[in-house]
Amino acid sequence: MLTASLLLACAALICEALFGYPQAVWRAIGHPVSWIGALIRRLDGGLNREAASFAARRLAGCAALAILLALAGGVALALQWALTGPLGFLALALLAASLPAQRSLYEHVAAVAEALEGQGLEGGRRAVSMIVGRNVAVLDEAGVARAAIESLAENFSDGVVAPLFWTAALGLPGGVLYKAANTADSMIGHRTRRHEAFGWAAARFDDVINLPASRLTALFLVIAAALSPGLSAREAAKAVWRDASRHRSPNAGWPEAAMAGALGLRLAGPRVYGTELTQDAFMGSGRVEAGAGDIRRALGLYRRALVIQALALFSAAALVIAQG
């Protein structure tokens, strides 16, 4: 079982690196995340009743998460049982390749650097608004650049490393269950009036399942920094040790601190969502001034970390096969 799951994760990584998720497929049938999102919206609309008490809404949120995971995991498990043989494995690999987003993450963050260089601050704000939830109108050029780099670090963990980790551990059901839970957290796991109670279970569950990937991501970034001229693996490791646990998220601080230390930047800190200022600790002890060049340095570090992740995954598969 573990051998098959590791091989599936390896095949999914290769397929996603080569092809991404084709736009023609997106236009024709959508994306698994869009299907999961549609189910979450239905559960939110049907179970999250504003007239109910806080405790009742929290219980409803627990039920919604259980329904979501049962349906998503059940479909994935049925597909894994049904798709057998070489062609079945290829089909599973293509399905699993839709879960990580290494290509699209690179493209979205690179677009911010290109916009800053070609269109100035307003262009950078428009581009970064596609990948962050904060109020971009209050960001200066350095704020736009730091926001893009923070998004790259955090999404490397929960958008790339985590789905591959859970696919490697539990096959297609593991990857799909992770993606369903992570999507639920992004949609309803917020401390807003509507979702503070209903989204509690989604947010807490997402915190737990991202623990392994966030630590692995920090490790990949530290190793990648050691192989990157002009970047500092020592400062990356020091920032993780000193700052990661101070982040308001139990997971985001790990990749953000590693990225900040490697680049000699200070990331995170206070941010504005809507009109509300959110206080958070700084990750790293470097400069706060950043620009398009720093985004490109971060993308170079990200590419090297992807290679390290692939080598780790392929090595794990080879070791399991050799022992089996």
C-alpha positions as CSV (number, residue, x, y, z in Angstrom):
1,M,0.0,0.0,0.0
2,L,2.8,2.5,0.9
3,T,4.7,1.6,-2.2
4,A,1.7,2.2,-4.4
5,S,1.0,5.5,-2.6
6,L,4.6,6.7,-3.0
7,L,4.7,5.8,-6.6
8,L,1.4,7.6,-7.2
9,A,2.8,10.7,-5.5
10,C,5.9,10.5,-7.7
11,A,3.8,10.2,-10.9
12,A,1.5,13.0,-9.8
13,L,4.5,15.3,-9.2
14,I,5.9,14.6,-12.6
15,C,2.6,15.1,-14.4
16,E,1.9,18.3,-12.6
17,A,5.4,19.6,-13.3
18,L,5.1,18.8,-17.0
19,F,1.5,19.8,-17.7
20,G,0.0,21.7,-14.7
21,Y,-3.8,21.7,-14.9
22,P,-4.6,22.5,-18.6
23,Q,-6.9,25.5,-19.1
24,A,-8.9,23.5,-21.6
25,V,-9.8,20.9,-19.0
26,W,-10.6,23.7,-16.5
27,R,-13.0,25.3,-19.0
28,A,-14.6,22.0,-19.9
29,I,-15.1,20.4,-16.5
30,G,-13.7,22.7,-13.8
31,H,-11.2,21.6,-11.2
32,P,-11.5,19.3,-8.2
33,V,-11.1,22.3,-5.9
34,S,-14.1,24.0,-7.6
35,W,-16.2,20.9,-7.1
36,I,-15.2,20.7,-3.5
37,G,-15.9,24.4,-3.1
38,A,-19.4,24.0,-4.5
39,L,-20.1,21.4,-1.9
40,I,-18.8,23.5,0.9
41,R,-21.0,26.4,-0.2
42,R,-24.0,24.2,-0.1
43,L,-23.2,22.9,3.3
44,D,-22.5,26.4,4.5
45,G,-25.8,27.7,3.1
46,G,-27.8,24.7,4.5
47,L,-26.3,24.1,7.9
48,N,-24.9,27.5,9.0
49,R,-28.0,29.2,10.4
50,E,-27.4,32.6,11.9
51,A,-30.3,32.3,14.3
52,A,-28.7,29.3,16.0
53,S,-26.6,29.5,19.1
54,F,-22.8,29.6,18.9
55,A,-22.6,26.0,20.2
56,A,-25.2,24.8,17.7
57,R,-23.3,26.5,14.9
58,R,-20.0,24.9,16.0
59,L,-21.7,21.5,16.1
60,A,-23.1,22.1,12.6
61,G,-19.7,23.0,11.4
62,C,-18.3,19.7,12.7
63,A,-21.1,17.9,10.9
64,A,-20.4,19.8,7.7
65,L,-16.7,18.9,7.8
66,A,-17.6,15.2,8.5
67,I,-20.0,15.2,5.5
68,L,-17.4,16.9,3.2
69,L,-14.6,14.4,4.2
70,A,-16.9,11.4,3.9
71,L,-18.1,12.3,0.4
72,A,-14.7,13.5,-0.9
73,G,-12.8,10.6,0.6
74,G,-15.4,8.0,-0.4
75,V,-15.3,9.1,-4.1
76,A,-11.5,9.0,-4.1
77,L,-11.4,5.6,-2.4
78,A,-13.9,4.2,-4.9
79,L,-11.8,5.5,-7.8
80,Q,-8.6,4.0,-6.3
81,W,-10.3,0.6,-6.0
82,A,-11.9,0.8,-9.5
83,L,-8.8,2.1,-11.5
84,T,-6.4,-0.8,-11.7
85,G,-3.6,-1.9,-14.0
86,P,-1.2,0.4,-15.9
87,L,-4.0,2.5,-17.5
88,G,-5.8,2.8,-14.2
89,F,-2.6,3.9,-12.5
90,L,-2.1,6.5,-15.2
91,A,-5.6,7.8,-14.6
92,L,-5.0,8.0,-10.9
93,A,-1.8,9.8,-11.5
94,L,-3.6,12.4,-13.6
95,L,-6.2,12.8,-11.0
96,A,-3.6,13.2,-8.2
97,A,-1.7,15.7,-10.3
98,S,-4.6,18.1,-10.0
99,L,-4.0,18.4,-6.2
100,P,-0.5,20.1,-5.9
101,A,-0.1,23.5,-7.6
102,Q,3.6,24.0,-8.1
103,R,3.4,25.4,-11.6
104,S,0.4,27.7,-11.0
105,L,2.0,29.0,-7.7
106,Y,5.1,30.0,-9.5
107,E,3.2,31.7,-12.3
108,H,1.0,33.7,-10.0
109,V,3.9,34.9,-7.9
110,A,6.1,35.7,-10.9
111,A,3.2,37.7,-12.3
112,V,3.5,40.1,-9.3
113,A,7.2,40.7,-10.1
114,E,6.4,41.3,-13.7
115,A,3.6,43.7,-12.8
116,L,5.8,45.7,-10.4
117,E,8.5,46.0,-13.1
118,G,6.2,46.8,-16.0
119,Q,3.2,48.5,-14.5
120,G,4.4,49.9,-11.2
121,L,2.7,49.9,-7.8
122,E,-0.9,49.7,-9.1
123,G,-0.1,46.8,-11.3
124,G,1.6,45.0,-8.5
125,R,-1.4,45.6,-6.2
126,R,-3.7,44.1,-8.8
127,A,-1.5,41.1,-9.4
128,V,-0.9,40.3,-5.7
129,S,-4.6,40.7,-5.0
130,M,-5.1,37.4,-6.9
131,I,-3.1,35.4,-4.3
132,V,-3.6,37.2,-0.9
133,G,-6.7,38.1,1.1
134,R,-5.3,41.2,2.7
135,N,-6.3,44.8,1.8
136,V,-3.8,45.5,-1.0
137,A,-4.8,49.2,-1.3
138,V,-2.7,50.0,1.8
139,L,0.4,48.3,0.5
140,D,3.4,50.1,-0.9
141,E,5.8,48.5,-3.3
142,A,7.7,46.8,-0.5
143,G,4.5,45.6,1.0
144,V,3.4,44.1,-2.3
145,A,6.7,42.3,-2.7
146,R,6.6,40.9,0.8
147,A,3.0,39.8,0.5
148,A,3.9,37.9,-2.7
149,I,6.9,36.2,-1.0
150,E,4.8,35.3,2.1
151,S,2.2,33.8,-0.2
152,L,4.8,31.8,-2.0
153,A,6.2,30.4,1.2
154,E,2.9,29.5,2.8
155,N,1.4,28.1,-0.4
156,F,4.5,26.0,-1.0
157,S,3.6,24.3,2.2
158,D,-0.2,23.9,1.9
159,G,-0.5,24.0,-1.9
160,V,2.4,21.7,-2.9
161,V,4.1,19.8,-0.1
162,A,1.0,18.9,1.9
163,P,-1.1,17.3,-0.9
164,L,1.9,15.3,-2.1
165,F,2.7,14.3,1.5
166,W,-0.8,12.9,2.1
167,T,-0.9,11.3,-1.3
168,A,2.4,9.6,-0.6
169,A,1.1,8.4,2.8
170,L,-2.5,7.4,1.9
171,G,-2.8,7.4,-1.9
172,L,-5.5,9.4,-3.8
173,P,-7.9,9.4,-0.8
174,G,-5.2,11.0,1.4
175,G,-4.5,13.7,-1.2
176,V,-8.2,14.4,-1.8
177,L,-9.1,14.4,1.9
178,Y,-6.3,16.9,2.5
179,K,-7.4,19.2,-0.4
180,A,-11.1,19.1,0.8
181,A,-10.1,20.0,4.4
182,N,-7.7,22.8,3.2
183,T,-10.3,24.2,0.9
184,A,-12.9,24.2,3.7
185,D,-10.4,26.1,5.9
186,S,-9.8,28.7,3.2
187,M,-13.6,29.2,2.6
188,I,-15.1,29.0,6.1
189,G,-12.2,28.8,8.6
190,H,-12.2,32.5,9.3
191,R,-12.9,34.4,12.5
192,T,-15.8,36.4,11.0
193,R,-19.2,36.8,12.5
194,R,-20.6,34.2,10.1
195,H,-17.8,31.6,10.3
196,E,-16.2,31.9,13.7
197,A,-18.3,29.1,15.1
198,F,-19.3,27.2,11.9
199,G,-15.7,27.2,10.6
200,W,-14.0,26.2,13.9
201,A,-13.7,22.5,13.1
202,A,-12.4,23.2,9.5
203,A,-9.7,25.6,10.9
204,R,-8.6,23.4,13.7
205,F,-8.5,20.2,11.5
206,D,-6.5,22.1,8.8
207,D,-4.0,23.2,11.5
208,V,-3.4,19.6,12.5
209,I,-3.1,18.1,9.0
210,N,-0.6,20.8,7.9
211,L,1.8,20.2,10.8
212,P,4.1,17.7,8.9
213,A,4.2,19.6,5.6
214,S,5.0,23.0,7.2
215,R,8.0,21.5,8.9
216,L,9.1,19.7,5.8
217,T,8.7,22.8,3.7
218,A,11.0,24.8,6.1
219,L,13.6,22.0,5.8
220,F,13.4,22.0,2.0
221,L,13.9,25.8,2.0
222,V,16.8,25.7,4.4
223,I,18.6,23.0,2.2
224,A,17.7,24.9,-1.0
225,A,19.2,28.1,0.6
226,A,22.5,26.2,1.2
227,L,22.6,25.5,-2.6
228,S,21.7,29.1,-3.6
229,P,24.5,31.6,-4.1
230,G,23.9,34.8,-2.1
231,L,21.3,33.2,0.2
232,S,21.8,32.0,3.8
233,A,20.9,28.6,5.0
234,R,22.2,29.5,8.5
235,E,20.0,32.6,8.7
236,A,17.0,30.5,7.4
237,A,17.5,27.9,10.1
238,K,18.0,30.6,12.8
239,A,14.8,32.3,11.8
240,V,12.8,29.1,11.9
241,W,14.2,28.3,15.3
242,R,13.6,31.8,16.7
243,D,10.4,33.0,15.0
244,A,8.3,30.1,13.6
245,S,6.5,29.4,16.9
246,R,5.7,33.1,17.3
247,H,3.5,33.3,14.2
248,R,-0.3,33.3,14.9
249,S,-0.6,30.3,12.7
250,P,0.9,27.0,14.0
251,N,2.1,26.2,10.4
252,A,2.6,29.3,8.3
253,G,5.5,30.6,10.4
254,W,7.7,27.7,9.5
255,P,8.0,28.3,5.7
256,E,7.7,32.1,6.1
257,A,10.5,32.2,8.6
258,A,12.8,30.0,6.5
259,M,12.1,32.1,3.4
260,A,12.7,35.4,5.3
261,G,16.0,34.2,6.8
262,A,17.3,32.8,3.5
263,L,16.5,36.1,1.7
264,G,17.6,38.5,4.5
265,L,14.1,39.9,4.8
266,R,11.4,40.5,7.5
267,L,8.1,38.9,6.6
268,A,4.7,38.7,8.2
269,G,4.2,41.3,10.9
270,P,1.0,43.5,11.1
271,R,-1.3,43.2,8.1
272,V,-4.7,44.8,7.2
273,Y,-7.6,42.6,6.2
274,G,-10.5,44.7,5.0
275,T,-10.3,47.6,7.5
276,E,-9.1,45.5,10.4
277,L,-5.4,45.5,11.5
278,T,-4.2,42.0,12.4
279,Q,-1.1,41.9,14.6
280,D,1.4,39.2,14.1
281,A,5.1,38.6,14.8
282,F,7.8,39.3,12.2
283,M,9.5,36.3,10.7
284,G,13.2,37.0,10.1
285,S,15.3,39.9,11.2
286,G,16.4,41.4,7.9
287,R,15.2,44.4,5.9
288,V,11.6,45.3,5.4
289,E,12.3,47.0,2.0
290,A,11.7,44.6,-0.8
291,G,11.0,44.7,-4.5
292,A,10.6,42.7,-7.7
293,G,14.1,41.4,-7.5
294,D,13.5,39.9,-4.1
295,I,10.4,38.1,-5.5
296,R,12.6,36.6,-8.2
297,R,15.2,35.5,-5.7
298,A,12.4,33.9,-3.7
299,L,11.2,32.1,-6.8
300,G,14.7,30.8,-7.5
301,L,14.8,29.4,-4.0
302,Y,11.4,27.9,-4.5
303,R,12.5,26.1,-7.7
304,R,15.5,24.6,-5.9
305,A,13.3,23.5,-3.0
306,L,11.0,21.8,-5.5
307,V,13.9,19.8,-6.8
308,I,14.9,18.8,-3.2
309,Q,11.3,17.8,-2.5
310,A,11.2,15.6,-5.7
311,L,14.5,14.0,-4.7
312,A,13.3,13.2,-1.2
313,L,10.0,11.7,-2.6
314,F,11.8,9.6,-5.3
315,S,14.4,8.4,-2.7
316,A,11.6,7.4,-0.3
317,A,9.9,5.4,-3.0
318,A,13.2,3.8,-4.1
319,L,14.0,2.8,-0.5
320,V,10.6,1.3,0.2
321,I,10.7,-0.7,-3.1
322,A,14.2,-1.9,-2.3
323,Q,13.1,-3.1,1.2
324,G,10.0,-4.7,-0.1
